[in-house]
Amino acid sequence: MTAKSPTNVYLARQALAEREREDGELHRTIRELFEAWHVVAHADSTAKHANAVRRIMEQHLLSRCGESQVRAFKGDHLRGCVRNMFDVDKYATGLAFHSCTSTM
């Protein structure tokens, strides 16, 4: 029987904590994920820019899928949102939306 070194125990605990964190994130809603991301991603942005991003996300994503769990969310949902914007000639909004969601 081999003794577990403190380093191996530490690494095993770190790996377990990371798996638990990832599992927990999959149970979060899209809205919860957005709120956590928005605070960090726009901490250094102007209030005008941060509010513009929030408005775009509220209108085109959160109003439709905000309560969906991250694990159930598919790329098709995002593509559908962008397609809808393009269909009504909101190209700049669609590109801004895509840019925001690709960093979440």
N, CA, C and O atoms as CSV, one atom per row, in Angstrom:
chain,resi,resn,atom,element,x,y,z
A,1,MET,N,N,0.836,-1.166,0.000
A,1,MET,CA,C,0.000,0.000,0.000
A,1,MET,C,C,0.892,1.244,0.000
A,1,MET,O,O,1.803,1.357,0.820
A,2,THR,N,N,0.632,2.159,-0.905
A,2,THR,CA,C,1.455,3.358,-0.972
A,2,THR,C,C,0.741,4.512,-0.272
A,2,THR,O,O,-0.481,4.649,-0.329
A,3,ALA,N,N,1.540,5.321,0.379
A,3,ALA,CA,C,0.974,6.499,1.046
A,3,ALA,C,C,0.763,7.599,0.020
A,3,ALA,O,O,1.561,7.759,-0.904
A,4,LYS,N,N,-0.285,8.335,0.181
A,4,LYS,CA,C,-0.560,9.447,-0.728
A,4,LYS,C,C,0.250,10.643,-0.278
A,4,LYS,O,O,0.227,11.027,0.891
A,5,SER,N,N,0.960,11.220,-1.214
A,5,SER,CA,C,1.750,12.394,-0.882
A,5,SER,C,C,0.822,13.600,-0.729
A,5,SER,O,O,-0.251,13.632,-1.330
A,6,PRO,N,N,1.220,14.580,0.060
A,6,PRO,CA,C,0.399,15.786,0.210
A,6,PRO,C,C,0.137,16.469,-1.136
A,6,PRO,O,O,-0.929,17.049,-1.347
A,7,THR,N,N,1.100,16.397,-2.029
A,7,THR,CA,C,0.928,17.016,-3.348
A,7,THR,C,C,-0.170,16.307,-4.132
A,7,THR,O,O,-1.013,16.962,-4.744
A,8,ASN,N,N,-0.168,14.975,-4.120
A,8,ASN,CA,C,-1.196,14.220,-4.832
A,8,ASN,C,C,-2.580,14.454,-4.237
A,8,ASN,O,O,-3.561,14.557,-4.974
A,9,VAL,N,N,-2.670,14.537,-2.924
A,9,VAL,CA,C,-3.949,14.792,-2.259
A,9,VAL,C,C,-4.448,16.181,-2.661
A,9,VAL,O,O,-5.623,16.361,-2.983
A,10,TYR,N,N,-3.542,17.156,-2.639
A,10,TYR,CA,C,-3.906,18.524,-3.025
A,10,TYR,C,C,-4.414,18.559,-4.461
A,10,TYR,O,O,-5.450,19.164,-4.739
A,11,LEU,N,N,-3.690,17.913,-5.376
A,11,LEU,CA,C,-4.085,17.902,-6.787
A,11,LEU,C,C,-5.425,17.199,-6.983
A,11,LEU,O,O,-6.240,17.639,-7.794
A,12,ALA,N,N,-5.658,16.130,-6.262
A,12,ALA,CA,C,-6.931,15.411,-6.362
A,12,ALA,C,C,-8.079,16.288,-5.868
A,12,ALA,O,O,-9.156,16.308,-6.464
A,13,ARG,N,N,-7.841,17.012,-4.776
A,13,ARG,CA,C,-8.884,17.915,-4.257
A,13,ARG,C,C,-9.155,19.055,-5.231
A,13,ARG,O,O,-10.306,19.448,-5.424
A,14,GLN,N,N,-8.113,19.580,-5.839
A,14,GLN,CA,C,-8.277,20.658,-6.818
A,14,GLN,C,C,-9.092,20.168,-8.019
A,14,GLN,O,O,-9.984,20.868,-8.497
A,15,ALA,N,N,-8.782,18.970,-8.496
A,15,ALA,CA,C,-9.496,18.406,-9.640
A,15,ALA,C,C,-10.968,18.184,-9.286
A,15,ALA,O,O,-11.849,18.463,-10.100
A,16,LEU,N,N,-11.236,17.689,-8.089
A,16,LEU,CA,C,-12.605,17.477,-7.650
A,16,LEU,C,C,-13.359,18.806,-7.549
A,16,LEU,O,O,-14.508,18.910,-7.977
A,17,ALA,N,N,-12.712,19.802,-6.987
A,17,ALA,CA,C,-13.348,21.126,-6.860
A,17,ALA,C,C,-13.659,21.704,-8.235
A,17,ALA,O,O,-14.711,22.316,-8.425
A,18,GLU,N,N,-12.765,21.519,-9.187
A,18,GLU,CA,C,-12.996,22.021,-10.548
A,18,GLU,C,C,-14.175,21.303,-11.202
A,18,GLU,O,O,-15.009,21.942,-11.844
A,19,ARG,N,N,-14.251,19.996,-11.047
A,19,ARG,CA,C,-15.386,19.238,-11.606
A,19,ARG,C,C,-16.703,19.683,-10.977
A,19,ARG,O,O,-17.705,19.841,-11.674
A,20,GLU,N,N,-16.701,19.886,-9.665
A,20,GLU,CA,C,-17.916,20.336,-8.986
A,20,GLU,C,C,-18.325,21.727,-9.469
A,20,GLU,O,O,-19.512,21.998,-9.646
A,21,ARG,N,N,-17.355,22.603,-9.680
A,21,ARG,CA,C,-17.640,23.946,-10.172
A,21,ARG,C,C,-18.254,23.875,-11.565
A,21,ARG,O,O,-19.251,24.541,-11.846
A,22,GLU,N,N,-17.654,23.064,-12.438
A,22,GLU,CA,C,-18.173,22.923,-13.803
A,22,GLU,C,C,-19.584,22.325,-13.796
A,22,GLU,O,O,-20.450,22.771,-14.548
A,23,ASP,N,N,-19.811,21.333,-12.962
A,23,ASP,CA,C,-21.145,20.731,-12.863
A,23,ASP,C,C,-22.154,21.757,-12.376
A,23,ASP,O,O,-23.277,21.810,-12.877
A,24,GLY,N,N,-21.767,22.564,-11.411
A,24,GLY,CA,C,-22.653,23.596,-10.890
A,24,GLY,C,C,-23.003,24.629,-11.943
A,24,GLY,O,O,-24.140,25.098,-12.001
A,25,GLU,N,N,-22.034,24.991,-12.782
A,25,GLU,CA,C,-22.296,25.968,-13.831
A,25,GLU,C,C,-23.293,25.441,-14.859
A,25,GLU,O,O,-24.057,26.219,-15.430
A,26,LEU,N,N,-23.294,24.158,-15.095
A,26,LEU,CA,C,-24.235,23.584,-16.049
A,26,LEU,C,C,-25.675,23.679,-15.552
A,26,LEU,O,O,-26.609,23.650,-16.352
A,27,HIS,N,N,-25.858,23.793,-14.244
A,27,HIS,CA,C,-27.201,23.897,-13.670
A,27,HIS,C,C,-27.661,25.345,-13.526
A,27,HIS,O,O,-28.803,25.602,-13.145
A,28,ARG,N,N,-26.779,26.284,-13.827
A,28,ARG,CA,C,-27.150,27.696,-13.765
A,28,ARG,C,C,-28.027,28.044,-14.957
A,28,ARG,O,O,-28.017,27.357,-15.979
A,29,THR,N,N,-28.782,29.119,-14.807
A,29,THR,CA,C,-29.581,29.579,-15.933
A,29,THR,C,C,-28.727,30.511,-16.801
A,29,THR,O,O,-27.679,30.998,-16.376
A,30,ILE,N,N,-29.200,30.739,-18.009
A,30,ILE,CA,C,-28.515,31.659,-18.916
A,30,ILE,C,C,-28.463,33.045,-18.276
A,30,ILE,O,O,-27.452,33.738,-18.387
A,31,ARG,N,N,-29.527,33.451,-17.617
A,31,ARG,CA,C,-29.559,34.764,-16.953
A,31,ARG,C,C,-28.488,34.850,-15.867
A,31,ARG,O,O,-27.782,35.854,-15.773
A,32,GLU,N,N,-28.360,33.805,-15.045
A,32,GLU,CA,C,-27.333,33.794,-13.997
A,32,GLU,C,C,-25.936,33.864,-14.599
A,32,GLU,O,O,-25.072,34.582,-14.096
A,33,LEU,N,N,-25.722,33.124,-15.669
A,33,LEU,CA,C,-24.435,33.159,-16.349
A,33,LEU,C,C,-24.160,34.553,-16.896
A,33,LEU,O,O,-23.053,35.074,-16.755
A,34,PHE,N,N,-25.172,35.158,-17.522
A,34,PHE,CA,C,-25.013,36.509,-18.057
A,34,PHE,C,C,-24.669,37.499,-16.950
A,34,PHE,O,O,-23.748,38.302,-17.104
A,35,GLU,N,N,-25.394,37.452,-15.842
A,35,GLU,CA,C,-25.158,38.404,-14.751
A,35,GLU,C,C,-23.730,38.278,-14.215
A,35,GLU,O,O,-23.063,39.286,-13.980
A,36,ALA,N,N,-23.267,37.054,-14.024
A,36,ALA,CA,C,-21.897,36.848,-13.535
A,36,ALA,C,C,-20.872,37.353,-14.547
A,36,ALA,O,O,-19.882,37.979,-14.169
A,37,TRP,N,N,-21.105,37.083,-15.821
A,37,TRP,CA,C,-20.191,37.516,-16.880
A,37,TRP,C,C,-20.203,39.030,-17.029
A,37,TRP,O,O,-19.144,39.645,-17.158
A,38,HIS,N,N,-21.376,39.635,-17.014
A,38,HIS,CA,C,-21.517,41.073,-17.275
A,38,HIS,C,C,-20.755,41.905,-16.248
A,38,HIS,O,O,-20.115,42.895,-16.600
A,39,VAL,N,N,-20.823,41.509,-14.991
A,39,VAL,CA,C,-20.130,42.248,-13.934
A,39,VAL,C,C,-18.621,42.257,-14.179
A,39,VAL,O,O,-17.969,43.291,-14.031
A,40,VAL,N,N,-18.082,41.125,-14.545
A,40,VAL,CA,C,-16.638,41.011,-14.754
A,40,VAL,C,C,-16.217,41.609,-16.089
A,40,VAL,O,O,-15.254,42.373,-16.156
A,41,ALA,N,N,-16.932,41.265,-17.141
A,41,ALA,CA,C,-16.539,41.681,-18.491
A,41,ALA,C,C,-16.647,43.185,-18.693
A,41,ALA,O,O,-15.914,43.753,-19.503
A,42,HIS,N,N,-17.540,43.831,-17.974
A,42,HIS,CA,C,-17.762,45.266,-18.203
A,42,HIS,C,C,-17.397,46.124,-16.997
A,42,HIS,O,O,-17.878,47.247,-16.850
A,43,ALA,N,N,-16.550,45.586,-16.147
A,43,ALA,CA,C,-16.116,46.337,-14.967
A,43,ALA,C,C,-15.397,47.625,-15.355
A,43,ALA,O,O,-15.523,48.638,-14.667
A,44,ASP,N,N,-14.649,47.591,-16.444
A,44,ASP,CA,C,-13.880,48.763,-16.870
A,44,ASP,C,C,-14.555,49.531,-18.002
A,44,ASP,O,O,-13.993,50.508,-18.497
A,45,SER,N,N,-15.731,49.116,-18.417
A,45,SER,CA,C,-16.447,49.784,-19.504
A,45,SER,C,C,-17.165,51.023,-18.975
A,45,SER,O,O,-17.377,51.184,-17.773
A,46,THR,N,N,-17.523,51.877,-19.903
A,46,THR,CA,C,-18.353,53.018,-19.514
A,46,THR,C,C,-19.754,52.503,-19.196
A,46,THR,O,O,-20.154,51.433,-19.654
A,47,ALA,N,N,-20.481,53.268,-18.417
A,47,ALA,CA,C,-21.849,52.871,-18.070
A,47,ALA,C,C,-22.707,52.775,-19.326
A,47,ALA,O,O,-23.572,51.905,-19.423
A,48,LYS,N,N,-22.472,53.659,-20.279
A,48,LYS,CA,C,-23.254,53.659,-21.522
A,48,LYS,C,C,-23.052,52.348,-22.286
A,48,LYS,O,O,-24.013,51.745,-22.763
A,49,HIS,N,N,-21.795,51.916,-22.396
A,49,HIS,CA,C,-21.498,50.673,-23.115
A,49,HIS,C,C,-22.069,49.464,-22.370
A,49,HIS,O,O,-22.687,48.591,-22.978
A,50,ALA,N,N,-21.862,49.418,-21.068
A,50,ALA,CA,C,-22.368,48.288,-20.279
A,50,ALA,C,C,-23.889,48.203,-20.371
A,50,ALA,O,O,-24.445,47.109,-20.465
A,51,ASN,N,N,-24.557,49.339,-20.343
A,51,ASN,CA,C,-26.022,49.352,-20.463
A,51,ASN,C,C,-26.474,48.942,-21.856
A,51,ASN,O,O,-27.498,48.275,-22.001
A,52,ALA,N,N,-25.722,49.333,-22.883
A,52,ALA,CA,C,-26.064,48.937,-24.255
A,52,ALA,C,C,-25.965,47.420,-24.410
A,52,ALA,O,O,-26.833,46.799,-25.024
A,53,VAL,N,N,-24.913,46.827,-23.857
A,53,VAL,CA,C,-24.753,45.373,-23.909
A,53,VAL,C,C,-25.904,44.699,-23.167
A,53,VAL,O,O,-26.489,43.738,-23.667
A,54,ARG,N,N,-26.228,45.198,-21.983
A,54,ARG,CA,C,-27.331,44.625,-21.206
A,54,ARG,C,C,-28.645,44.707,-21.987
A,54,ARG,O,O,-29.420,43.751,-22.002
A,55,ARG,N,N,-28.893,45.842,-22.630
A,55,ARG,CA,C,-30.135,46.032,-23.388
A,55,ARG,C,C,-30.220,45.039,-24.548
A,55,ARG,O,O,-31.265,44.424,-24.760
A,56,ILE,N,N,-29.138,44.880,-25.291
A,56,ILE,CA,C,-29.114,43.926,-26.409
A,56,ILE,C,C,-29.385,42.509,-25.904
A,56,ILE,O,O,-30.184,41.777,-26.489
A,57,MET,N,N,-28.722,42.133,-24.827
A,57,MET,CA,C,-28.884,40.779,-24.303
A,57,MET,C,C,-30.296,40.564,-23.749
A,57,MET,O,O,-30.874,39.491,-23.923
A,58,GLU,N,N,-30.846,41.573,-23.088
A,58,GLU,CA,C,-32.213,41.460,-22.560
A,58,GLU,C,C,-33.217,41.281,-23.701
A,58,GLU,O,O,-34.083,40.409,-23.646
A,59,GLN,N,N,-33.090,42.111,-24.725
A,59,GLN,CA,C,-34.054,42.090,-25.821
A,59,GLN,C,C,-33.976,40.827,-26.664
A,59,GLN,O,O,-35.001,40.319,-27.118
A,60,HIS,N,N,-32.782,40.324,-26.873
A,60,HIS,CA,C,-32.616,39.266,-27.872
A,60,HIS,C,C,-32.286,37.887,-27.307
A,60,HIS,O,O,-32.403,36.892,-28.023
A,61,LEU,N,N,-31.884,37.805,-26.062
A,61,LEU,CA,C,-31.532,36.494,-25.517
A,61,LEU,C,C,-32.266,36.206,-24.215
A,61,LEU,O,O,-32.982,35.211,-24.107
A,62,LEU,N,N,-32.089,37.070,-23.234
A,62,LEU,CA,C,-32.621,36.783,-21.906
A,62,LEU,C,C,-34.144,36.760,-21.869
A,62,LEU,O,O,-34.736,35.998,-21.104
A,63,SER,N,N,-34.780,37.589,-22.689
A,63,SER,CA,C,-36.246,37.588,-22.718
A,63,SER,C,C,-36.792,36.273,-23.272
A,63,SER,O,O,-37.913,35.879,-22.950
A,64,ARG,N,N,-36.008,35.602,-24.094
A,64,ARG,CA,C,-36.455,34.337,-24.699
A,64,ARG,C,C,-35.958,33.108,-23.971
A,64,ARG,O,O,-36.699,32.140,-23.800
A,65,CYS,N,N,-34.704,33.139,-23.541
A,65,CYS,CA,C,-34.076,31.924,-23.005
A,65,CYS,C,C,-33.422,32.126,-21.645
A,65,CYS,O,O,-32.694,31.245,-21.187
A,66,GLY,N,N,-33.654,33.237,-20.994
A,66,GLY,CA,C,-32.952,33.558,-19.749
A,66,GLY,C,C,-33.113,32.534,-18.651
A,66,GLY,O,O,-32.208,32.350,-17.837
A,67,GLU,N,N,-34.256,31.862,-18.616
A,67,GLU,CA,C,-34.498,30.900,-17.542
A,67,GLU,C,C,-34.089,29.479,-17.932
A,67,GLU,O,O,-34.226,28.555,-17.131
A,68,SER,N,N,-33.591,29.298,-19.146
A,68,SER,CA,C,-33.100,27.979,-19.579
A,68,SER,C,C,-31.793,27.668,-18.868
A,68,SER,O,O,-30.995,28.564,-18.594
A,69,GLN,N,N,-31.584,26.408,-18.577
A,69,GLN,CA,C,-30.320,26.012,-17.963
A,69,GLN,C,C,-29.229,25.981,-19.030
A,69,GLN,O,O,-29.482,25.685,-20.197
A,70,VAL,N,N,-28.025,26.292,-18.599
A,70,VAL,CA,C,-26.880,26.324,-19.510
A,70,VAL,C,C,-26.719,24.979,-20.203
A,70,VAL,O,O,-26.423,24.932,-21.397
A,71,ARG,N,N,-26.908,23.895,-19.478
A,71,ARG,CA,C,-26.698,22.561,-20.065
A,71,ARG,C,C,-27.686,22.253,-21.183
A,71,ARG,O,O,-27.396,21.427,-22.049
A,72,ALA,N,N,-28.855,22.907,-21.178
A,72,ALA,CA,C,-29.871,22.652,-22.207
A,72,ALA,C,C,-29.755,23.620,-23.374
A,72,ALA,O,O,-30.475,23.494,-24.364
A,73,PHE,N,N,-28.864,24.572,-23.262
A,73,PHE,CA,C,-28.753,25.624,-24.265
A,73,PHE,C,C,-27.866,25.153,-25.413
A,73,PHE,O,O,-26.804,24.573,-25.187
A,74,LYS,N,N,-28.299,25.401,-26.626
A,74,LYS,CA,C,-27.572,24.949,-27.821
A,74,LYS,C,C,-27.151,26.141,-28.670
A,74,LYS,O,O,-27.718,27.228,-28.558
A,75,GLY,N,N,-26.175,25.929,-29.499
A,75,GLY,CA,C,-25.720,26.961,-30.417
A,75,GLY,C,C,-26.824,27.426,-31.352
A,75,GLY,O,O,-26.822,28.568,-31.812
A,76,ASP,N,N,-27.763,26.539,-31.630
A,76,ASP,CA,C,-28.892,26.902,-32.497
A,76,ASP,C,C,-29.708,28.051,-31.911
A,76,ASP,O,O,-30.266,28.859,-32.654
A,77,HIS,N,N,-29.780,28.127,-30.579
A,77,HIS,CA,C,-30.501,29.228,-29.944
A,77,HIS,C,C,-29.847,30.566,-30.307
A,77,HIS,O,O,-30.527,31.526,-30.668
A,78,LEU,N,N,-28.524,30.609,-30.205
A,78,LEU,CA,C,-27.800,31.849,-30.527
A,78,LEU,C,C,-27.896,32.182,-32.007
A,78,LEU,O,O,-28.122,33.332,-32.382
A,79,ARG,N,N,-27.724,31.168,-32.843
A,79,ARG,CA,C,-27.822,31.408,-34.290
A,79,ARG,C,C,-29.207,31.917,-34.656
A,79,ARG,O,O,-29.338,32.780,-35.525
A,80,GLY,N,N,-30.236,31.397,-34.010
A,80,GLY,CA,C,-31.598,31.861,-34.265
A,80,GLY,C,C,-31.778,33.317,-33.881
A,80,GLY,O,O,-32.438,34.071,-34.596
A,81,CYS,N,N,-31.200,33.717,-32.763
A,81,CYS,CA,C,-31.284,35.126,-32.342
A,81,CYS,C,C,-30.608,36.031,-33.367
A,81,CYS,O,O,-31.157,37.061,-33.757
A,82,VAL,N,N,-29.417,35.639,-33.797
A,82,VAL,CA,C,-28.682,36.457,-34.777
A,82,VAL,C,C,-29.436,36.491,-36.103
A,82,VAL,O,O,-29.553,37.546,-36.726
A,83,ARG,N,N,-29.947,35.338,-36.534
A,83,ARG,CA,C,-30.713,35.281,-37.780
A,83,ARG,C,C,-31.920,36.212,-37.736
A,83,ARG,O,O,-32.216,36.903,-38.711
A,84,ASN,N,N,-32.611,36.227,-36.604
A,84,ASN,CA,C,-33.769,37.116,-36.444
A,84,ASN,C,C,-33.364,38.579,-36.585
A,84,ASN,O,O,-34.089,39.368,-37.189
A,85,MET,N,N,-32.225,38.938,-36.038
A,85,MET,CA,C,-31.752,40.320,-36.157
A,85,MET,C,C,-31.411,40.645,-37.603
A,85,MET,O,O,-31.747,41.720,-38.100
A,86,PHE,N,N,-30.747,39.722,-38.273
A,86,PHE,CA,C,-30.382,39.946,-39.677
A,86,PHE,C,C,-31.628,40.038,-40.559
A,86,PHE,O,O,-31.656,40.810,-41.518
A,87,ASP,N,N,-32.651,39.255,-40.238
A,87,ASP,CA,C,-33.882,39.268,-41.030
A,87,ASP,C,C,-34.567,40.629,-41.024
A,87,ASP,O,O,-35.278,40.973,-41.969
A,88,VAL,N,N,-34.357,41.396,-39.971
A,88,VAL,CA,C,-34.965,42.736,-39.891
A,88,VAL,C,C,-33.907,43.829,-40.057
A,88,VAL,O,O,-34.072,44.952,-39.582
A,89,ASP,N,N,-32.819,43.473,-40.742
A,89,ASP,CA,C,-31.745,44.409,-41.083
A,89,ASP,C,C,-31.052,45.039,-39.883
A,89,ASP,O,O,-30.589,46.176,-39.965
A,90,LYS,N,N,-30.976,44.324,-38.783
A,90,LYS,CA,C,-30.237,44.804,-37.606
A,90,LYS,C,C,-28.854,44.135,-37.595
A,90,LYS,O,O,-28.521,43.379,-36.682
A,91,TYR,N,N,-28.064,44.431,-38.628
A,91,TYR,CA,C,-26.770,43.771,-38.785
A,91,TYR,C,C,-25.788,44.159,-37.688
A,91,TYR,O,O,-25.100,43.297,-37.141
A,92,ALA,N,N,-25.716,45.441,-37.361
A,92,ALA,CA,C,-24.781,45.889,-36.328
A,92,ALA,C,C,-25.145,45.280,-34.971
A,92,ALA,O,O,-24.266,44.878,-34.209
A,93,THR,N,N,-26.436,45.217,-34.679
A,93,THR,CA,C,-26.887,44.616,-33.424
A,93,THR,C,C,-26.555,43.131,-33.400
A,93,THR,O,O,-26.113,42.608,-32.377
A,94,GLY,N,N,-26.766,42.455,-34.517
A,94,GLY,CA,C,-26.452,41.029,-34.611
A,94,GLY,C,C,-24.981,40.754,-34.403
A,94,GLY,O,O,-24.613,39.791,-33.730
A,95,LEU,N,N,-24.135,41.597,-34.978
A,95,LEU,CA,C,-22.689,41.422,-34.804
A,95,LEU,C,C,-22.267,41.722,-33.369
A,95,LEU,O,O,-21.418,41.024,-32.814
A,96,ALA,N,N,-22.853,42.757,-32.763
A,96,ALA,CA,C,-22.543,43.075,-31.366
A,96,ALA,C,C,-22.989,41.936,-30.450
A,96,ALA,O,O,-22.281,41.564,-29.514
A,97,PHE,N,N,-24.163,41.393,-30.731
A,97,PHE,CA,C,-24.692,40.263,-29.955
A,97,PHE,C,C,-23.749,39.065,-30.066
A,97,PHE,O,O,-23.412,38.437,-29.063
A,98,HIS,N,N,-23.336,38.759,-31.271
A,98,HIS,CA,C,-22.424,37.639,-31.502
A,98,HIS,C,C,-21.117,37.857,-30.740
A,98,HIS,O,O,-20.593,36.941,-30.107
A,99,SER,N,N,-20.605,39.070,-30.812
A,99,SER,CA,C,-19.358,39.396,-30.114
A,99,SER,C,C,-19.496,39.187,-28.614
A,99,SER,O,O,-18.596,38.642,-27.974
A,100,CYS,N,N,-20.610,39.615,-28.057
A,100,CYS,CA,C,-20.842,39.458,-26.606
A,100,CYS,C,C,-20.974,37.997,-26.220
A,100,CYS,O,O,-20.354,37.551,-25.255
A,101,THR,N,N,-21.769,37.256,-26.956
A,101,THR,CA,C,-22.015,35.860,-26.571
A,101,THR,C,C,-20.787,34.983,-26.778
A,101,THR,O,O,-20.644,33.956,-26.115
A,102,SER,N,N,-19.907,35.368,-27.681
A,102,SER,CA,C,-18.712,34.549,-27.898
A,102,SER,C,C,-17.715,34.690,-26.760
A,102,SER,O,O,-16.805,33.871,-26.637
A,103,THR,N,N,-17.870,35.716,-25.922
A,103,THR,CA,C,-16.956,35.892,-24.791
A,103,THR,C,C,-17.544,35.428,-23.469
A,103,THR,O,O,-16.861,35.455,-22.446
A,104,MET,N,N,-18.808,35.000,-23.477
A,104,MET,CA,C,-19.433,34.558,-22.219
A,104,MET,C,C,-18.927,33.191,-21.811
A,104,MET,O,O,-19.343,32.662,-20.780
